[in-house]
């Protein structure tokens, strides 16, 4: 079984996808980390983020970035990721890895932007997670403050809106709800309620 969890930045996809994977004993893939790894390599090597060829070459080297690299979680890396994610060669280079992962047994949960639409249109359960921009920015702000970063809520909100627009506006695999995806608005649901709602849909397909 493949479970696709898509949605905009900081909607709560990662937390929900991890909880689903834990509950059902499925493998979990954070596909954003692949784009972040490309963005991080570009930043580390001082490449121009709009250099299509350099980014495509970096996509072949994502295995060099440790999942534990703290640079992966930085805001600057997220911004770089959303720029290189616009590059169709980067997307094509990362596609096969994601598809192979998706077919691992006994099941998988993938979170990202285009899992239900492009990577795994055949997924048995598709969830599209949203929340208002203000709530998502507030969560990201609280998370960064808790980690000891000094950031401004307004900068986070502005940055999040730019990333949303970039992810929704690109021509290759834009962020959008698959027609057969179930919408979960986490502005109104806490993680336990979201997990319960997802579990009902999954249990129906097991
Ligand atoms: O999910 P996360 O915020 O870590 O993803 C970082 C960036 O990678 C996103 O802003 C998006 O542009 C890109 N991404 C994507 N497709 C995915 C996952 C992430 O384009 N499946």
Boltz pocket constraint, residues with backbone or C-beta under 6 A from the ligand:
constraints:
  - pocket:
      binder: B
      contacts: [[A, 9], [A, 10], [A, 31], [A, 32], [A, 33], [A, 35], [A, 36], [A, 78], [A, 81], [A, 82], [A, 83], [A, 85], [A, 111], [A, 112], [A, 113], [A, 114], [A, 115], [A, 163], [A, 167], [A, 173]]
      max_distance: 6.0
